[in-house]
Each structure stands twice: as structure tokens, then as C-alpha cells.
């Protein structure tokens, strides 16, 4: 028989086979071309036996919880790379000399969903760099060649330039706090409208921007969601504001998201007032709230500190006027400059972004510099192109222009821009139009980036996520990333905006995914296709419910995991009979208790040598299914008949983890 034919039958590389044969007792030489057929048969038998033994020992090691080092430690040279305090993902990938997609995937593995044009801080760059085999050093400055950085710089410069203008803009107030503490209800009381009734489950799902006239003054309010899934969205809300209102329920106290909202305001250097809401409830305890605030170094004004705490009842309207007066006073004292230049090209921050079935890509922005008009050519983060076709105020009324400090809804964009990005008016329509098609392709690729772990030992929950609003999609992905466990990983196969399509169903079928719709639903034809392809579609209106559903699925997947549990040990005292594939032995239980088991490991000199099962046990010449510690018994061991006196048998029972 040819050596190559023998290797083919053994399903192994020829060189590898010749290398391993001496260990099996067949030294035919490393340059052999042929081997005697009788020898070949013996090699095949010995090889299969060795493979079986190897797999058996691997299984034994897994059951006993052992790990064996099979590779020598190789010293790898770590490349040192210097990056600034903040850097865009695209520039970071260029510095590392890696593809952008590789860096994006590593970021997502660490629970960070971002695009190539968004910035990461030095700590994040360090962690990701170490995972990719780099040592990250800090350098001064920020890389500004990226278009996103340039847009931020343009906004900063324009705001500074316009600060000497003669026009006064409305102050921007952001409302933040823990979920269900009454942020939107407070805004309702201020606006004398009922926004909560239109929200799913009474919870704000998206960022909303509104304007209010109070005491002959105009104020702009940004209402941010309170659930922990919206960390990034709240941060963006704080980034564009002048003053913050931190809402705390008097019957609930300072919660983790309350602390987070306070930290966001402090990091953004925003002056803030605390609204202690729900004082009408019987369980309300204002002094307890103040005590909890003092414990996190927020000292109320009436306790000798600087933070004003205003008791309010959004439900009854109590204290709302005091809250507004406090905000106006805070603006007057703390906010140094509310001047703006109306003649400049408009620049603002994107507060919300989504794709509407009838209107196409839509963005809600807060203009911060200049005047935005119908017909203006737009670029968001230097990447998207469009022309203002229509402008609407927070009430949906058509308007012709938008001035600084004012929110507005824009129609006419080619693509829904990133939430938190900078929107600019540009006169260079030709170059923007030229770059639009290239960026659209990049964005579509970015929406289909896959993440997860392909390790066969880890279970994946594959999801295709579709939503109506970009900010919510980001928040959902961020929230799902926190659910990953060592055994089960969430794998986002693709994400995007708009209704669930037939393409989503086909992709779900190919990747064994569940299609998740948030505020979007499939058409009847798509539902029919999903039934035919046996693809599961789930739709949600509240992020809580979506997250809780995935949490339950993870729990169920973990419940089905079977593990082997050591229940007892027996010392072999006597060999009574040896058959071809079994032995009858006698021994004493030295630890735990024994029962009829399918997994019994034989240990000799502290090393496992084989495994088998016990099909029969006798104690005092009576058949039994259980033997306790200290008792002697006889048993039938089924497996390799190689047991010796003095061996130890370890009994393992299957259990649900």
C-alpha cells in the first residue's frame, strides 16, 4: 500500500503520520513510499485505537475539570503605538496598521458599538490595542484629519465666533434621571401637553426636543430617556445643553441611572438643579433624597451646598413654577453667553435620526450657530449629502428657517445621519454629491458587521435587528452586549432602519437568526415568507421587554447545559473476574456515595487511565443501586478490562447546570 493512500484512509497529513508512527511502534522511516499491506492493517488498527484513546482522555480531562498545556509559551514582540487622548476609529486603525473592520469587530466584542468616524478615548484604545497585540502609549493632542473631528472643530470655532453677536438665543435645558421617575411628566406639566400618553408603556423611547415660553422667555428642553440602555443617548443630550434638570422620585431615591446622569452633567460641566418629583405620594421622603445626594458629594443648598433641590409633583403641577424660576435663575447666574450669530452658515447637533416610510431619512437637530433655511445644502459629519426640502418645528408646523437654540425636523436628507453628529450647511454641493455614493456603500457595510464568538463551545443567539430610529437601535445593541455570558453570546448578524423586508428573512434563514423589530413590523407578504422559511419574527415597542425576552432565552439555554458532577470514589480491593470488555471487582467506598453511573473514571497513581460505566452493584450479596461511604461492595465495570487492585474509581452523575 502506498504511504499516501494509508494517510488518506487515516484522514491525516502524510508527513504528520510518518512523524507519529514511531510512537505507535511502527518505525517505517520518514521517507517511506510504500508499506506492507499486513503492516498497514496493523497501523490502521493501532491508529484508530490511539485516536479513540486520545478522545477518551480528552473527555476524561474535561469531566474532571482539568486543562492540559499542549503548547509552549512563545514570546511575542509587542509593538508600541502612541495615540492621543481621543482618536477616531478610522485613524486608530490606520495607526495600528489594521483594517477598520477588524478594529470595529474588536470594539463590539467589548460591548462598544461605534462607526469608523466616531471617536474613542485613550482607555478604550488601550484595552482594544492590548487585545490586538499592541502596547498603547499616550501622546498629546487629537488627530484632526478626520471629517468628524473637523466638524466638531468647525462647531466650536463657530460658537466662539458667534458669541459676540447681538442676537440672544434660547437656553437649552436637558432633563435627565432614572427610568419612571417622571421626567417626561415634568415636561408635560411645563408644556401643558400630554406626551406620556403617546409613549409606549409611558416610557420615552427616543430623544425629544421641545420649546417652551415662560415668563416672556423662550427655553428649549431636551427630554432624554432614563433607562440604562440609553447611556449614550443621555450623553449626547448633555453635550448640547446649557443647564440640566436631574429628576429623582421622592418615593424611590437615588438610583444607578440617577448617579450616571449626574456624572454626565458634571463631566459636561453643566450647572444643574435637582427636581424631587412625586412628592404627592404617601411614601415620599424628601429628606431621604437629600441624604442620599449628600452621600455622593451632591450637597443641597439648604444644607449649605450649591445644588438647589426643588420638590415638585408633576401629576398635580405643584412646584413646577418654582422649578422653572430656578432654571431661569441658574441660566442667568451660571450661563455666561447666550449670544449667537444668525448670519453664519448653520451648524447644529443631530438629536434624533430615523427613516420614515413616507418621508424617507429624517433628522431632528438643534441648531447652535447661524440660520438654517429651506434649500440649504447639508453635510452631516462631512459624509452625508442632501438639501433641506422642508423644516418643521417641535409641534410639526412648517417653518421657513431655524435659528440657534431651536430644534427642528429636517426632510430632504439622502441618508439618516448618526445621532450626536454635527450637521453643517455647505456651499460645495458638487464635491458632497460626488462623495455621497461612496459613503452610502460604507454605511451599508457598517450596518452588516457581524460580531460574536465562533468557538463551538459557546452558544450564540443570532439576531437581525431592525428599528425605526438610529438612536434606539444603538441603545438596543449596547444593552444586549451587556447580556453576554461565558456560555452564551449575543451575535448581531445585521442591524438597520426601516420595515422588516424579505431580504431580512432570507438572511435570517441563512444565519439561523431571529428577526427583531423595534417600532417596525413586517408586511403580510414578509410574514408569509417567514412562516415558509420557519424564521422567527419578534416585534417590540419597549426596550425593557426586548431585553427581558433575550435574558429569558439566555437562561433557558444555560438551563439545558448538562455537566458531570463527582458524587463518590471507590478503592479497588479485589479483582474477581475479567472478560473481554468488562470486569467484576470488589471495593470500598472512600468518599461520597455511589450509584449506577454511565461515567466512571479509573485513576491510577493520581492519573486517569480509562473510563467506563457501572451496570450492576451488590452489597451484602444483594443487588443495590446505591452504596454509602465506608461500605464495601461488588460491581460490574464495563470498559477496558485494565483495572488493578489499588485503583480508584471516580463516579460522575449528569446534572443540569
C-alpha positions as CSV (number, residue, x, y, z in Angstrom):
1,X,0.0,0.0,0.0
2,X,1.2,3.5,-0.8
3,X,2.0,5.7,2.2
4,X,-0.1,8.5,0.8
5,X,-3.1,6.1,0.5
6,X,-2.6,5.0,4.1
7,X,-2.5,8.6,5.2
8,X,-5.7,9.3,3.2
9,X,-7.5,6.4,5.0
10,X,-6.4,7.7,8.3
11,X,-7.5,11.2,7.4
12,X,-4.2,12.8,8.3
13,X,-1.3,14.6,6.5
14,X,1.3,12.2,5.2
15,X,4.2,14.0,7.0
16,X,2.3,14.1,10.2
17,X,1.5,10.4,10.0
18,X,5.2,9.4,9.4
19,X,6.2,11.6,12.4
20,X,3.7,9.9,14.8
21,X,4.1,6.3,13.7
22,X,7.2,5.6,15.8
23,X,5.1,6.4,18.9
24,X,2.7,3.6,18.0
25,X,5.6,1.2,17.5
26,X,5.8,1.4,13.7
27,X,9.1,2.9,12.5
28,X,8.9,2.7,8.7
29,X,11.1,5.7,8.1
30,X,10.2,9.3,7.3
31,X,10.9,8.8,3.6
32,X,8.9,5.6,3.1
33,X,6.9,5.4,-0.1
34,X,5.2,2.0,0.4
35,X,4.3,-0.2,3.4
36,X,3.4,-3.9,3.5
37,X,-0.4,-4.4,3.5
38,X,-0.3,-6.5,6.7
39,X,1.7,-3.8,8.5
40,X,-0.7,-1.2,7.1
41,X,-3.7,-3.1,8.6
42,X,-2.0,-3.1,12.0
43,X,-1.2,0.6,11.6
44,X,-4.8,1.4,10.9
45,X,-6.0,-0.7,13.9
46,X,-3.4,0.9,16.2
47,X,-4.1,4.4,14.9
48,X,-7.8,4.2,15.4
49,X,-7.3,2.7,18.8
50,X,-4.9,5.6,19.6
51,X,-7.3,8.2,18.3
52,X,-10.1,6.6,20.4
53,X,-7.9,6.6,23.5
54,X,-6.9,10.3,22.8
55,X,-10.5,11.4,22.6
56,X,-11.4,9.4,25.7
57,X,-8.6,11.0,27.7
58,X,-9.7,14.5,26.4
59,X,-13.2,13.7,27.6
60,X,-12.0,12.5,30.9
61,X,-9.9,15.7,31.4
62,X,-13.0,17.8,30.5
63,X,-15.1,15.9,33.0
64,X,-12.5,16.2,35.8
65,X,-12.2,19.9,35.0
66,X,-8.5,19.6,34.1
67,X,-6.7,21.6,31.4
68,X,-3.5,20.4,29.8
69,X,-0.9,22.8,28.5
70,X,-0.1,21.5,25.0
71,X,1.7,24.5,23.5
72,X,4.9,26.1,24.7
73,X,4.7,29.7,25.5
74,X,6.1,31.7,22.7
75,X,7.4,35.2,23.4
76,X,5.8,37.6,21.0
77,X,7.2,41.0,20.3
78,X,4.6,43.7,21.4
79,X,4.6,46.7,19.1
80,X,4.3,50.1,20.8
81,X,1.9,52.6,19.3
82,X,1.3,56.2,20.5
83,X,-2.2,57.6,20.3
84,X,-3.7,60.9,21.5
85,X,-6.3,61.2,24.3
86,X,-9.1,60.9,21.8
87,X,-9.0,59.4,18.3
88,X,-11.5,58.3,15.6
89,X,-11.8,54.6,14.9
90,X,-10.6,55.0,11.3
91,X,-7.5,56.9,12.4
92,X,-6.9,54.4,15.2
93,X,-7.0,51.5,12.7
94,X,-4.6,53.4,10.4
95,X,-2.1,53.9,13.3
96,X,-2.3,50.2,14.2
97,X,-2.0,49.3,10.5
98,X,-5.1,47.1,10.7
99,X,-8.3,47.0,8.6
100,X,-11.1,49.2,10.1
101,X,-13.5,46.3,10.2
102,X,-11.1,44.3,12.4
103,X,-11.0,47.2,14.9
104,X,-14.8,47.6,14.8
105,X,-15.3,43.9,15.5
106,X,-12.9,44.0,18.5
107,X,-14.8,47.0,19.8
108,X,-18.1,45.2,19.5
109,X,-16.7,42.2,21.3
110,X,-16.0,44.6,24.2
111,X,-19.6,45.9,24.1
112,X,-18.8,49.1,22.2
113,X,-20.8,49.8,19.1
114,X,-19.4,52.7,17.0
115,X,-18.7,53.7,13.5
116,X,-15.4,54.4,11.8
117,X,-15.9,58.1,12.1
118,X,-16.7,58.3,15.8
119,X,-14.0,58.9,18.5
120,X,-12.9,56.6,21.2
121,X,-10.9,57.7,24.3
122,X,-7.4,56.6,25.4
123,X,-8.6,54.0,27.9
124,X,-10.7,52.3,25.2
125,X,-7.9,52.5,22.7
126,X,-5.5,50.9,25.3
127,X,-7.9,47.9,26.0
128,X,-8.6,47.2,22.3
129,X,-4.9,47.7,21.5
130,X,-3.9,45.1,24.0
131,X,-6.4,42.6,22.7
132,X,-5.0,43.1,19.2
133,X,-1.4,42.6,20.4
134,X,-0.2,46.3,20.8
135,X,1.1,48.3,23.7
136,X,-0.7,51.7,23.6
137,X,1.2,54.8,24.7
138,X,-0.4,58.2,25.2
139,X,0.6,61.2,23.1
140,X,-0.5,64.8,23.4
141,X,-3.2,66.2,21.1
142,X,-6.0,64.9,19.0
143,X,-5.9,63.7,15.4
144,X,-7.9,66.2,13.5
145,X,-7.7,65.0,9.9
146,X,-10.9,63.0,10.2
147,X,-14.1,64.8,8.9
148,X,-15.9,64.2,12.2
149,X,-13.1,66.0,14.1
150,X,-13.2,68.8,11.6
151,X,-17.0,69.2,12.1
152,X,-16.5,69.3,15.9
153,X,-13.8,71.9,15.4
154,X,-16.0,73.9,13.0
155,X,-18.8,74.0,15.5
156,X,-16.5,75.0,18.4
157,X,-15.0,77.8,16.3
158,X,-18.3,79.0,15.0
159,X,-19.8,79.1,18.5
160,X,-16.8,81.1,19.8
161,X,-17.0,83.5,16.8
162,X,-20.8,84.0,17.3
163,X,-20.5,84.6,21.0
164,X,-20.0,88.3,20.3
165,X,-23.2,88.6,18.2
166,X,-26.1,90.8,19.0
167,X,-28.8,88.1,18.9
168,X,-29.7,86.2,22.0
169,X,-30.6,82.5,21.7
170,X,-32.8,80.5,24.0
171,X,-31.0,78.5,26.7
172,X,-31.1,74.7,26.2
173,X,-32.2,72.6,29.2
174,X,-31.7,68.8,29.3
175,X,-33.9,66.7,31.5
176,X,-32.2,63.5,32.9
177,X,-32.7,60.9,35.5
178,X,-33.7,57.3,36.3
179,X,-36.4,55.5,34.4
180,X,-40.0,56.2,35.6
181,X,-39.0,59.0,37.9
182,X,-41.3,61.4,35.9
183,X,-39.0,63.3,33.6
184,X,-41.5,63.4,30.7
185,X,-44.4,64.1,33.0
186,X,-42.5,67.1,34.4
187,X,-42.0,68.3,30.9
188,X,-45.7,67.7,30.3
189,X,-46.5,70.0,33.2
190,X,-44.2,72.7,31.9
191,X,-45.6,72.4,28.3
192,X,-49.2,71.7,29.5
193,X,-49.3,68.8,27.0
194,X,-49.5,65.1,27.3
195,X,-46.5,63.5,25.7
196,X,-46.6,60.5,28.0
197,X,-49.9,59.2,26.6
198,X,-48.2,58.7,23.3
199,X,-45.2,56.8,24.6
200,X,-45.1,53.0,24.7
201,X,-45.7,52.0,28.3
202,X,-45.3,55.6,29.4
203,X,-41.5,55.4,28.7
204,X,-39.7,57.8,26.5
205,X,-38.1,55.7,23.7
206,X,-36.4,58.5,21.8
207,X,-34.8,61.8,22.5
208,X,-37.3,64.7,22.0
209,X,-36.6,68.4,21.8
210,X,-39.2,71.0,22.6
211,X,-39.6,74.7,23.2
212,X,-41.5,76.5,26.0
213,X,-42.4,80.1,26.6
214,X,-42.2,81.0,30.3
215,X,-42.1,84.4,31.9
216,X,-41.7,86.1,28.5
217,X,-38.7,84.0,27.8
218,X,-38.1,81.1,25.4
219,X,-36.5,77.9,26.7
220,X,-35.5,74.8,24.7
221,X,-35.9,71.4,26.5
222,X,-34.3,68.2,25.6
223,X,-36.1,65.2,27.1
224,X,-33.8,62.1,27.4
225,X,-34.8,58.5,28.2
226,X,-33.9,57.2,31.6
227,X,-33.4,53.5,31.1
228,X,-29.8,52.3,31.5
229,X,-29.9,51.2,27.8
230,X,-29.8,54.9,26.8
231,X,-26.4,55.9,28.3
232,X,-25.0,57.1,25.0
233,X,-28.2,59.0,24.2
234,X,-28.2,60.8,27.5
235,X,-24.6,61.8,27.0
236,X,-25.5,63.3,23.6
237,X,-28.4,65.2,25.3
238,X,-26.0,66.7,27.8
239,X,-23.5,67.6,25.1
240,X,-25.7,70.3,23.6
241,X,-27.3,71.7,26.7
242,X,-26.6,74.8,28.9
243,X,-28.4,73.6,32.1
244,X,-29.6,70.2,33.3
245,X,-32.6,69.1,35.4
246,X,-31.9,65.9,37.3
247,X,-35.2,64.2,38.2
248,X,-35.4,62.0,41.3
249,X,-38.6,60.3,42.5
250,X,-39.2,61.1,46.2
251,X,-40.6,57.6,46.8
252,X,-37.7,55.8,45.1
253,X,-34.4,57.6,45.8
254,X,-31.1,58.0,44.1
255,X,-30.7,55.1,41.6
256,X,-27.7,54.0,39.5
257,X,-29.0,55.9,36.4
258,X,-29.5,58.9,38.6
259,X,-25.8,58.8,39.5
260,X,-24.9,58.3,35.9
261,X,-27.0,61.3,34.8
262,X,-25.3,63.4,37.5
263,X,-21.9,62.3,36.3
264,X,-22.8,63.1,32.7
265,X,-23.8,66.6,33.7
266,X,-20.6,67.1,35.8
267,X,-18.4,65.8,33.0
268,X,-20.1,68.2,30.6
269,X,-19.6,71.0,33.2
270,X,-23.3,71.7,33.2
271,X,-24.9,73.5,36.1
272,X,-27.9,71.5,37.2
273,X,-30.9,71.6,39.5
274,X,-32.5,68.6,41.2
275,X,-36.2,68.1,40.8
276,X,-37.5,65.9,43.6
277,X,-40.7,64.5,41.9
278,X,-43.7,62.6,43.2
279,X,-44.0,64.4,46.5
280,X,-47.7,63.8,46.4
281,X,-47.2,60.1,47.1
282,X,-47.5,58.7,50.6
283,X,-44.1,57.1,50.5
284,X,-42.3,60.3,49.5
285,X,-39.3,61.2,51.7
286,X,-37.6,64.4,50.6
287,X,-35.0,64.4,53.4
288,X,-34.0,60.9,52.5
289,X,-33.3,62.0,48.9
290,X,-31.1,64.9,50.2
291,X,-29.2,62.5,52.4
292,X,-28.6,60.1,49.5
293,X,-27.4,63.0,47.4
294,X,-25.0,64.2,50.1
295,X,-23.6,60.7,50.2
296,X,-22.4,61.1,46.6
297,X,-21.0,64.6,47.3
298,X,-24.0,66.5,46.0
299,X,-24.9,68.9,48.9
300,X,-28.3,70.6,48.7
301,X,-28.4,74.4,49.0
302,X,-30.4,74.3,52.2
303,X,-27.8,72.0,53.7
304,X,-25.0,74.5,53.0
305,X,-24.2,73.3,49.5
306,X,-24.6,74.7,46.0
307,X,-27.2,72.4,44.4
308,X,-30.8,73.6,44.5
309,X,-33.4,70.9,45.2
310,X,-37.0,71.7,44.2
311,X,-39.8,69.5,45.4
312,X,-42.4,69.0,42.7
313,X,-45.4,66.9,41.8
314,X,-45.7,66.6,38.0
315,X,-49.0,64.9,38.4
316,X,-50.6,67.8,40.3
317,X,-48.5,70.6,38.9
318,X,-47.1,71.5,42.4
319,X,-43.7,73.2,42.4
320,X,-43.4,73.4,38.6
321,X,-43.3,77.2,38.6
322,X,-40.6,77.1,41.3
323,X,-38.6,74.7,39.1
324,X,-38.8,77.0,36.1
325,X,-37.8,80.0,38.2
326,X,-34.8,78.1,39.5
327,X,-33.8,77.1,35.9
328,X,-34.1,80.7,34.7
329,X,-32.0,81.9,37.7
330,X,-29.4,79.2,37.1
331,X,-29.2,80.3,33.4
332,X,-28.8,83.9,34.5
333,X,-26.1,83.1,37.0
334,X,-24.2,80.2,35.6
335,X,-24.5,80.5,31.8
336,X,-22.2,83.2,30.7
337,X,-23.0,83.5,27.0
338,X,-26.3,83.1,25.2
339,X,-25.3,85.2,22.1
340,X,-25.3,83.7,18.6
341,X,-24.5,84.8,15.1
342,X,-27.6,84.4,12.9
343,X,-25.8,85.4,9.6
344,X,-23.3,82.5,9.6
345,X,-23.8,79.1,7.8
346,X,-25.9,77.0,10.1
347,X,-24.2,74.3,12.3
348,X,-26.1,72.1,14.8
349,X,-26.1,68.7,16.5
350,X,-28.3,65.8,15.4
351,X,-30.6,65.0,18.3
352,X,-32.6,62.2,16.6
353,X,-32.4,60.3,13.3
354,X,-34.7,57.8,11.6
355,X,-36.2,56.6,8.3
356,X,-39.9,57.4,7.8
357,X,-41.8,55.2,5.4
358,X,-43.4,58.2,3.7
359,X,-40.8,60.9,4.2
360,X,-37.5,59.0,3.9
361,X,-34.5,59.8,6.1
362,X,-35.4,62.4,8.7
363,X,-33.2,64.2,11.3
364,X,-34.1,66.3,14.3
365,X,-31.4,68.8,15.0
366,X,-30.7,71.5,17.5
367,X,-29.2,74.5,15.6
368,X,-26.4,76.1,17.5
369,X,-24.9,78.6,15.1
370,X,-26.3,80.5,12.1
371,X,-29.7,80.2,10.5
372,X,-30.9,77.0,8.7
373,X,-33.2,77.7,5.7
374,X,-35.2,75.7,3.2
375,X,-33.0,75.0,0.2
376,X,-29.7,74.8,2.2
377,X,-27.2,72.1,1.1
378,X,-26.4,69.9,4.1
379,X,-23.5,67.7,5.2
380,X,-23.6,65.7,8.4
381,X,-20.2,64.8,9.8
382,X,-18.8,65.7,6.3
383,X,-20.3,62.5,4.9
384,X,-23.9,62.8,4.1
385,X,-25.5,64.9,1.3
386,X,-28.9,66.4,1.0
387,X,-30.9,69.6,0.5
388,X,-33.4,70.9,3.0
389,X,-36.8,70.2,1.4
390,X,-38.9,71.0,4.5
391,X,-38.5,72.3,8.0
392,X,-40.9,71.6,10.9
393,X,-40.9,72.8,14.5
394,X,-41.4,70.6,17.5
395,X,-45.2,70.8,17.0
396,X,-44.9,69.6,13.4
397,X,-45.7,73.1,12.0
398,X,-44.0,74.0,8.7
399,X,-41.4,76.8,9.2
400,X,-39.0,78.6,6.8
401,X,-35.9,78.9,8.9
402,X,-34.4,77.8,12.2
403,X,-32.2,80.0,14.5
404,X,-29.7,79.0,17.2
405,X,-31.0,77.2,20.3
406,X,-34.0,75.9,18.3
407,X,-34.9,72.3,17.5
408,X,-36.3,71.4,14.1
409,X,-37.2,68.4,12.0
410,X,-35.4,68.3,8.6
411,X,-36.7,66.5,5.5
412,X,-34.6,66.0,2.4
413,X,-31.6,64.1,3.6
414,X,-30.3,61.2,1.4
415,X,-29.3,59.0,4.4
416,X,-30.3,59.1,8.1
417,X,-27.2,60.7,9.8
418,X,-25.6,59.5,13.1
419,X,-27.2,60.6,16.3
420,X,-24.9,63.1,18.1
421,X,-23.2,64.0,14.8
422,X,-22.7,67.6,13.6
423,X,-24.8,68.9,10.8
424,X,-23.4,71.7,8.6
425,X,-24.6,73.9,5.8
426,X,-22.2,73.7,2.9
427,X,-21.8,75.7,-0.4
428,X,-19.8,72.9,-2.0
429,X,-22.7,70.8,-3.3
430,X,-20.7,69.3,-6.2
431,X,-18.0,67.6,-4.1
432,X,-20.5,66.4,-1.5
433,X,-22.6,64.8,-4.2
434,X,-19.5,63.1,-5.6
435,X,-18.6,61.6,-2.2
436,X,-22.2,60.6,-1.3
437,X,-22.3,57.3,-3.2
438,X,-19.0,56.1,-1.7
439,X,-20.2,56.9,1.9
440,X,-23.6,55.2,1.3
441,X,-21.7,52.0,0.4
442,X,-19.5,52.3,3.5
443,X,-22.6,52.9,5.7
444,X,-24.4,49.8,4.4
445,X,-21.3,47.7,5.1
446,X,-21.1,49.2,8.6
447,X,-24.8,48.1,9.2
448,X,-24.0,44.5,8.4
449,X,-20.9,44.0,10.6
450,X,-21.1,40.7,12.4
451,X,-20.0,40.1,16.0
452,X,-19.9,37.1,18.3
453,X,-17.8,34.1,19.1
454,X,-17.4,31.3,16.6
455,X,-16.0,29.0,19.2
456,X,-18.1,25.8,19.0
457,X,-18.1,25.5,22.8
458,X,-20.0,28.8,23.1
459,X,-23.7,29.1,22.2
460,X,-24.8,32.0,20.1
461,X,-28.1,33.9,19.9
462,X,-28.2,35.2,16.3
463,X,-30.2,38.4,15.8
464,X,-31.2,40.6,12.9
465,X,-32.2,43.9,14.3
466,X,-34.5,46.5,12.6
467,X,-35.7,49.7,14.2
468,X,-37.4,53.0,13.3
469,X,-34.8,55.2,14.9
470,X,-31.0,55.1,14.8
471,X,-30.6,56.1,18.4
472,X,-32.8,53.3,19.6
473,X,-31.0,50.7,17.5
474,X,-27.7,51.8,19.0
475,X,-29.2,51.7,22.5
476,X,-30.6,48.2,22.0
477,X,-27.3,46.8,20.7
478,X,-25.4,48.4,23.7
479,X,-27.9,46.9,26.1
480,X,-27.8,43.4,24.5
481,X,-23.9,43.5,24.6
482,X,-24.2,43.5,28.4
483,X,-26.1,40.3,28.5
484,X,-23.2,38.2,27.1
485,X,-22.1,35.3,29.4
486,X,-19.2,32.9,29.2
487,X,-21.6,30.3,27.8
488,X,-24.0,32.3,25.6
489,X,-23.1,35.2,23.3
490,X,-25.4,37.7,21.6
491,X,-24.5,37.8,17.9
492,X,-25.8,40.8,15.9
493,X,-25.8,39.5,12.3
494,X,-27.0,42.8,10.9
495,X,-28.8,45.9,12.0
496,X,-30.6,48.7,10.2
497,X,-33.5,51.1,9.9
498,X,-36.9,50.6,8.3
499,X,-39.5,47.9,8.0
500,X,-38.6,44.2,8.1
501,X,-38.1,43.0,4.5
502,X,-37.9,39.7,2.6
503,X,-34.1,40.2,2.4
504,X,-34.0,40.2,6.2
505,X,-36.0,36.9,6.3
506,X,-33.6,35.2,3.8
507,X,-30.6,36.4,5.7
508,X,-32.2,35.1,8.9
509,X,-32.7,31.7,7.3
510,X,-29.1,31.6,6.1
511,X,-27.7,32.5,9.5
512,X,-30.3,30.8,11.8
513,X,-31.2,34.2,13.2
514,X,-34.3,35.7,14.9
515,X,-35.5,38.9,13.3
516,X,-36.2,41.6,15.9
517,X,-38.3,44.6,15.0
518,X,-38.4,47.7,17.3
519,X,-41.3,50.0,16.4
520,X,-41.4,48.3,13.0
521,X,-43.4,45.4,11.7
522,X,-43.3,43.2,8.6
523,X,-45.7,43.3,5.7
524,X,-48.1,40.4,5.3
525,X,-46.0,39.0,2.4
526,X,-42.9,39.1,4.6
527,X,-44.8,37.3,7.4
528,X,-45.8,34.6,4.9
529,X,-42.3,34.2,3.7
530,X,-41.1,33.9,7.4
531,X,-43.6,31.1,8.0
532,X,-42.4,29.3,4.9
533,X,-38.8,29.6,5.9
534,X,-39.5,28.9,9.5
535,X,-37.9,32.2,10.6
536,X,-39.0,33.7,13.9
537,X,-40.0,37.4,14.0
538,X,-40.4,39.2,17.2
539,X,-41.6,42.9,17.5
540,X,-41.4,45.2,20.5
541,X,-42.4,48.7,21.4
542,X,-40.5,48.9,24.7
543,X,-36.8,48.1,25.1
544,X,-37.3,46.6,28.5
545,X,-39.5,43.9,27.0
546,X,-37.0,43.1,24.3
547,X,-34.1,42.9,26.7
548,X,-36.1,40.8,29.2
549,X,-37.1,38.4,26.4
550,X,-33.4,37.8,25.4
551,X,-32.5,37.4,29.1
552,X,-35.1,34.6,29.4
553,X,-33.8,32.9,26.3
554,X,-30.2,33.0,27.7
555,X,-31.4,31.5,31.0
556,X,-33.2,28.7,29.1
557,X,-30.1,28.0,27.0
558,X,-28.0,27.8,30.2
559,X,-30.5,25.5,31.9
560,X,-30.2,22.9,29.1
561,X,-26.4,22.6,29.7
562,X,-25.5,19.3,31.2
563,X,-22.5,18.9,33.4
564,X,-20.9,15.9,35.1
565,X,-20.8,16.0,38.9
566,X,-18.4,13.9,41.0
567,X,-20.6,12.0,43.5
568,X,-18.2,9.5,45.1
569,X,-15.0,7.4,44.9
570,X,-14.3,3.7,45.4
571,X,-11.0,2.0,46.0
572,X,-10.5,-1.4,44.2
573,X,-9.7,-4.2,46.7
574,X,-10.1,-7.3,44.6
575,X,-10.4,-8.4,41.0
576,X,-12.9,-11.3,40.8
577,X,-13.4,-11.8,37.0
578,X,-12.0,-10.3,33.8
579,X,-13.9,-10.5,30.5
580,X,-13.3,-9.1,27.1
581,X,-15.0,-5.7,27.7
582,X,-15.9,-5.9,31.4
583,X,-14.6,-6.8,34.9
584,X,-16.2,-7.9,38.2
585,X,-14.5,-6.2,41.1
586,X,-14.8,-5.6,44.9
587,X,-14.0,-2.4,46.7
588,X,-14.7,0.1,49.4
589,X,-16.4,3.5,49.1
590,X,-13.8,6.0,50.4
591,X,-15.7,9.2,49.6
592,X,-19.3,10.3,49.0
593,X,-21.9,7.8,47.8
594,X,-22.1,5.6,44.7
595,X,-24.9,4.7,42.3
596,X,-25.2,3.1,38.9
597,X,-23.4,5.5,36.7
598,X,-22.7,5.8,33.0
599,X,-19.5,7.8,33.6
600,X,-16.8,6.1,35.8
601,X,-13.2,7.2,35.5
602,X,-10.3,4.9,36.6
603,X,-7.5,6.7,38.3
604,X,-4.1,5.1,39.0
605,X,-1.2,6.9,40.8
606,X,-3.3,10.1,40.6
607,X,-3.5,9.9,36.8
608,X,-6.7,8.9,34.8
609,X,-6.1,5.8,32.7
610,X,-9.5,4.9,31.2
611,X,-13.3,5.3,31.7
612,X,-16.3,3.2,31.6
613,X,-19.6,2.6,33.4
614,X,-21.0,0.5,36.2
615,X,-24.0,-1.6,35.2
616,X,-24.5,-3.6,38.4
617,X,-23.7,-3.2,42.2
618,X,-24.1,-5.6,45.1
619,X,-23.9,-5.0,48.8
620,X,-24.1,-7.9,51.3
621,X,-24.8,-10.2,48.3
622,X,-27.9,-8.1,47.5
623,X,-28.4,-6.1,44.3
624,X,-28.5,-2.4,45.1
625,X,-28.5,0.9,43.3
626,X,-26.8,2.9,46.0
627,X,-23.8,2.4,48.3
628,X,-22.8,4.8,51.1
629,X,-19.3,5.9,52.3
630,X,-17.4,3.3,54.3
631,X,-19.4,0.3,52.8
632,X,-17.9,-2.4,50.7
633,X,-19.5,-3.7,47.6
634,X,-19.1,-5.6,44.4
635,X,-19.7,-4.2,41.0
636,X,-19.6,-4.9,37.3
637,X,-17.4,-2.4,35.4
638,X,-17.9,-2.1,31.6
639,X,-15.0,-0.7,29.7
640,X,-11.3,-1.6,29.0
641,X,-10.6,-4.5,31.4
642,X,-7.4,-3.0,32.8
643,X,-8.3,-2.3,36.4
644,X,-5.8,-3.3,39.1
645,X,-6.0,-3.6,42.8
646,X,-5.4,-0.2,44.4
647,X,-7.0,1.7,41.6
648,X,-9.6,4.4,42.4
649,X,-12.9,4.7,40.6
650,X,-14.5,8.1,40.3
651,X,-18.3,8.1,39.9
652,X,-19.8,11.0,37.9
653,X,-23.5,11.8,37.6
654,X,-25.1,14.1,34.9
655,X,-26.6,17.3,36.3
656,X,-28.2,20.4,34.9
657,X,-26.1,23.5,35.4
